[in-house]
Amino acid sequence: MHVLDSKCAMLRARDLNQITRFEAHNMLIRNMQSEELSTLVRIYVDTLKATHTEIVSERFLEILSYEVALQRLEGILKKKVLHPFCYVAEESGTLTGFVLGALAENPPAGYQGEVKTIYILPAYHRRGIGRDLIRAAAEHFAREQVPSMFLGVFADNYPARRFYASLGGQVIKEYADEIRGEKCTIALYGWPSVHALIQTHPSYPG
């Protein structure tokens, strides 16, 4: 049996609306509500355009629209067989970031769960939100008996790469890719044990 099929079979039926909370500096990590998707699209596009000007081409940023981002996020969330999930960061009623994950369709050897995308508004960087969102994804996979996870990042995004390395992420490989007609290099970072990530990088205390 394919590893993806075996992991799907292991997943327990669970209400994805179950709330997972981390209280930190008036910040809450919880499950996304369906009506919040449009806000996440804005966070995705606005953050990427604000932080990737020296990482991707100008044309890449020009063709990235709310419509394109909505199609991507909806596409991930609609693949129920991969058990997608999304957690948001909320501070004083404002959504400040999110992490979206699922079982991987074509994972590197030894990995099953995939963090599809994670973005935090620039004004809220360096507050521990990214760490708590990654931890939320790791805890979700752990509850679903998915032992490992990985993610992809633009190879030239050195701040993000340092962040993932600081959380114990290991470089799996780099490869050439093409996204919306633009060539780029992607670096894969992985955590062979989500339990180790949870134990060594606790959330900020509430």
N, C-alpha and C positions, 0 to 999 in steps of 0.2 A: 504493500500500500504506500502511496506517495506520502511523504512526511506531512504535507498540508492537509491531505485527507485524514490522516491519523489524528492530527491535532484538532481538526474540526469535529471529529467524532468524540474527542475527549472533552470538548467544551460543555459545561453544564448549562442548562436553561437558566437564564438569569434576566432579571429586569434591568435593562440598560439605563433606566431612569433612576436607579439607585444612586443616592448622593454620596460622594466621597469628598470629605471636607478637610482642608488644612487651614487653620486660622493663623495668619502671620501678618503683622503690620496692617491690620484692617483688610487683609486680602483673603479671599475665599477661593478654593479650587472646588469645582462642582461639575456635574454632568451638564452638557449643553442642552438647552431646550430648542425644539425645532424652529421656533419663531426667531431665534437668535442667529440663524445662519447668515442672513444678510449683513449683520454686524461683523461676523467673522470674516466674511469676504472683504469688507473694507479694511479690517485689521491686516489681513493677508496682503492685499495689494498696496496699501499705503505704507506698511512697514517695509515690504520688499523694495519698493521704489525709493524709500528714504535711506535704506541701509546698503543697497547693492550697486550704487552708481559706479564704483570702482571694481566691481566683481563680475558683472555681466555687461553685455553690450548695450549701447543706447537703444538700438532697435528692439532688443529683448524687452526693455522696460516700456518702450512705446506701445508694443503690441499686447502687453499685459493689461487687461481690462477687468472690471468687475464681472462682466459677463463670462470671460474666460475662466476667471477664478471660481465663479459659482458653478460652472460646468464641471470643473475638476473636483471640487469638494462634494458636490452632489453625486458625481460618479463614484467616489469612494464610499460614501454613506449608503448608496443604493445596493452595493454588493453585499447583501446580507449573509451570503455563504461564507464570507471572510470575517464576519462578526466585527464590523467597524464600531468605533467608539470615539467620543470627543469630549474632552474636559476643557472648561473655560476658567480663566482667572478673572475674578470680579473684585473690584475695590470701590467701596462706597457707592455701590449700584452701577458702576461703570465696568464694562468688559474691557480688559486690558491685554488679553492674550489667550491663546488656545493651543491645544495639542490634539492631533487627529491620528489615530492608529487603527491597525487591523492585522489580521493574519496576512503574511506575505504570499503573493502568488508565485514568485520566482526567487526565493530567498537564497543567499549564499549558504554554502554547506555549514551546518551546525546552528543555524538561526531559523526562528519561526515567526516571531512577532515583528512588525514593522511600524515605526513611527513615520507616518506619511508626511506630516508637516507640522511645524511648530513655529509660531510667531508671537512676539510680544511687542506692543507699541513702544517706539523708542523712548518716550518720556518715562516709561516704567522699567527700563533696563537697569540692571545692577541692583535689583531689590530681592533677588532670590526667587523670582517668579518662574524663570526658566527651569531652575533646579526642581521646584515643586511640581511643575508640569511634567517634566521627565519622570519624576518619581511617581506621579499619578499614573502615567502610562505603564511604568514598571509594575506598580501594585495591581493594576488592572490585569496585566498579563499573568502575574503570579496567581491571582484569584482564579483565572481561567486555565490554570495548569499549563501555561505556555512558558517554558523556562528561560527563553532568551529573546533578545530583540536587537534590532539594528535600525539605522537611518542613513539617508544620503544627504550630503551637503556639498555645495559648490567647493571645489578644491581650493579656490582662491579666497574663500571666506575664512580667513585666518582667525578672526575673533570667535566665530562659531566653533571652529575646530579646536581652539584652545579650551573653550567651554566644555565641549564633549569629552575631551581628554581629561579635564579636571574632574569629571564625574566617573572616570574609569573606563571611558569608551576606548576601544582598541581599533586601530586602523585595520580594516579587512582587506581593502584593495582600492585602487583608483582606476577609473575607466573613462574612455571618451564617450560622449553622448550627444544627442541632438534634441533640443527642446524647442518646439514651435519654429523649426528651421534654423535655429541658432546653435552652433557647436559649443560645447562646454566640456569640462572635466568634472566628474563626480567622485567624491571620496566617500566610502562607506565606513561608518563607525559601528561597532557592535559591542554588546554586553552579553557574554556567554551565559551569565547568571543574573537574572533580574533580582533574585533574592540577595545577591551580594551587593548590587547597587542600592537596594532599599536599606540594607543594614549599614552600609558605609557612608551613605549620604541621606541622613534623616531630614525631614522637612523642618523649617524653622518652627520653634515652639510657639504655641498659641498663647 
